[in-house]
């Protein structure tokens, strides 16, 4: 094998590396992890939404409870005054009793509102319990899938390291100008950047190189040329 033939080995290893990179990007384990992660994110959004709704209702419940407690305390104060004996006037006593009755009614109304809010909270608590129960095994599945993906990536990375070592070894024997030509042209042609000249045909096209040009290449010292038809690197 000539030094220029080693360029074909470089190309082969680059192609193998590209295939492995594609394999790494499209690992089945990656798809599994993405699916579990998406589902977990959906559940987390559901939990966040339910918690926000519950928080708002809890805030309303506390406000009602504070209002009910205030009405109860006020009513208790007025009752104490009513039965303390310090108020003796019939009209004043009647007014105090009316105030106590009004406060107790207000307290009862607010306590009913508290119960209504608690009824609204109950299904949200059930929803949260169900979501959290679903989340626990799913989070474990995400952890498992993360480990599986890391192991699969490590296996591909080990293959890539072997390919790179083989590529570097081959590239060390390729003339610098040929390797430079290949490196600059590869973005255009990918896996078929370097081609052999077989007869008058460029294996990369394959198109026939003009006879005069083909004869010139064949008679030239071993090296590389450019295919006039496609622009690939041609070795002979």
Secondary structure, DSSP 4 states (H G I P E B T S, - for coil): --TTHHHHHHHHHHHHHHHHHHHHHT-HHHHHHHHHHHHHHHHHHHHHHHHHHHHHHHHHHHHHHHHHHHHHHHHHHHHHHHTSSS---HHHHHHHHHHHHHHHHHHHHHHHHHHHHHHHHHHHHHHHHHHHHHHHHHHHHHHHHHHHHHHHHHHHHHHHHHHHHHHHHHHTTS-HHHHHHHHHHHHHHGGGSEEEEETTEETTT--BPPHHHHHHHHHSPS-EEE-TTT--EEE-
